[in-house]
Amino acid sequence: MIRFAIDMYKKYEEAVNYLFFGGLAFVVNMVSYALAAWFLGADEEKVLLVMAATAFAWVVSVLFAYWTNRTFVFKSRTKDKAGVWKEFGAFVSARVATGLLEQVIVVGMVTVSVDDMIAKFVGNIVVIVTNYFFSKLWIFKKKNG
């Protein structure tokens, strides 16, 4: 049984690592938000402070996700400064695009009377899958040779 588990992990290592570190990025996002909201005194009556705490948490979690995706998931071999900045810029651009995609999905579903938690769940699934393919096929694409 252990051998089977090891073999399955090796076969699907990238996807398993992506889901594991994605889960950690979620935790980082939530903890960063909670700390920023506490520090700022944000609550449902102080919407601008909630937005600031949300933005802070997004930045922290995207930085964490970039590092873990680069290091542990896609194992990027890019070492030169220009290449790393290009990779980082592509990563952030993709995360901004999928963040906007999630907003469109959630608002669109809620507008047609879908429960907001169901809409958020569907939006998150689409974003997770899309982020994986952006990362695999564009950002951390393996170079031939």
C-alpha positions in Angstrom: 0.0 0.0 0.0 2.8 2.4 0.9 4.6 1.6 -2.4 1.4 2.3 -4.3 1.0 5.7 -2.6 4.6 6.6 -3.4 4.2 5.5 -7.0 1.0 7.5 -7.3 2.7 10.6 -5.8 5.6 10.3 -8.2 3.2 9.9 -11.1 1.1 13.0 -10.1 3.8 14.9 -8.1 3.2 18.2 -9.8 -0.5 18.2 -9.4 -0.4 17.0 -5.8 2.2 19.6 -5.0 0.1 22.3 -6.7 -3.0 21.4 -4.6 -0.9 21.1 -1.4 0.8 24.5 -1.8 -2.4 26.0 -3.1 -4.0 25.0 0.1 -1.2 26.6 2.0 -1.5 29.8 -0.1 -5.2 29.8 0.9 -4.2 29.6 4.6 -1.6 32.4 4.1 -4.3 34.5 2.5 -6.8 34.0 5.3 -4.2 34.6 8.1 -2.8 37.7 6.3 -6.3 39.1 5.9 -7.2 38.4 9.5 -4.0 40.1 10.8 -4.4 43.1 8.5 -8.1 43.5 9.3 -7.3 43.3 13.1 -4.4 45.8 12.7 -6.5 48.2 10.7 -9.7 47.7 12.7 -11.5 46.6 9.6 -15.1 45.3 9.9 -18.3 45.2 7.8 -18.9 48.9 8.6 -15.4 50.0 7.3 -15.5 48.7 3.8 -12.4 50.6 2.6 -10.4 49.0 5.4 -11.7 45.6 4.5 -10.6 46.3 0.9 -7.1 47.3 2.1 -6.8 44.2 4.2 -8.0 42.1 1.3 -5.4 43.7 -1.1 -2.7 43.1 1.5 -3.6 39.5 1.8 -3.7 39.1 -2.0 -0.2 40.5 -2.3 1.2 38.3 0.5 -0.5 35.1 -0.9 0.6 35.8 -4.5 4.2 36.2 -3.3 3.9 33.0 -1.3 2.3 31.2 -4.3 4.9 32.4 -6.7 7.7 31.2 -4.5 6.1 27.8 -3.8 5.1 27.2 -7.4 8.5 28.2 -8.7 10.4 26.2 -6.1 8.3 23.1 -5.3 5.7 22.6 -7.9 7.1 23.5 -11.3 10.8 23.5 -10.2 11.8 26.5 -12.3 15.4 26.5 -13.4 15.4 30.2 -14.4 18.3 31.8 -12.6 19.1 35.1 -14.3 17.5 38.2 -12.9 15.7 39.2 -16.2 14.3 35.7 -16.5 13.0 35.6 -12.9 11.4 39.1 -13.3 9.8 38.0 -16.6 8.5 34.8 -14.8 7.3 36.8 -11.8 5.5 39.4 -14.0 3.8 36.7 -16.0 2.7 35.0 -12.7 1.2 38.2 -11.3 -0.4 39.0 -14.6 -2.1 35.6 -14.7 -3.2 36.0 -11.0 -4.7 39.4 -11.8 -6.5 38.0 -14.9 -7.9 35.0 -13.0 -8.9 37.2 -10.1 -11.0 39.3 -12.5 -12.3 36.1 -14.1 -13.5 35.0 -10.6 -15.2 38.3 -10.1 -17.1 37.9 -13.4 -18.1 34.4 -12.6 -19.3 35.2 -9.0 -21.2 38.4 -10.0 -22.7 36.7 -13.0 -23.9 33.7 -11.1 -25.2 35.8 -8.2 -27.0 38.1 -10.6 -29.0 35.1 -11.9 -29.9 34.1 -8.3 -27.3 31.5 -7.6 -26.3 31.4 -3.9 -23.1 33.4 -3.3 -21.3 30.6 -1.6 -22.0 28.2 -4.6 -20.9 31.0 -7.0 -17.7 31.6 -4.9 -17.0 27.8 -4.9 -17.5 27.5 -8.7 -15.4 30.6 -9.3 -12.6 29.2 -7.1 -12.6 25.9 -9.0 -12.4 27.7 -12.3 -9.5 29.9 -11.0 -7.6 27.0 -9.5 -7.7 25.0 -12.8 -6.9 28.1 -14.9 -4.0 29.1 -12.7 -2.5 25.6 -13.0 -2.7 25.7 -16.8 -1.3 29.3 -16.9 1.6 28.2 -14.7 2.3 25.0 -16.5 1.9 26.1 -20.1 3.0 29.7 -19.9 4.8 30.9 -16.8 6.9 27.9 -15.8 6.9 26.2 -19.2 9.8 23.8 -19.5 12.4 24.8 -22.1 13.6 22.2 -24.6 17.2 21.4 -24.3 
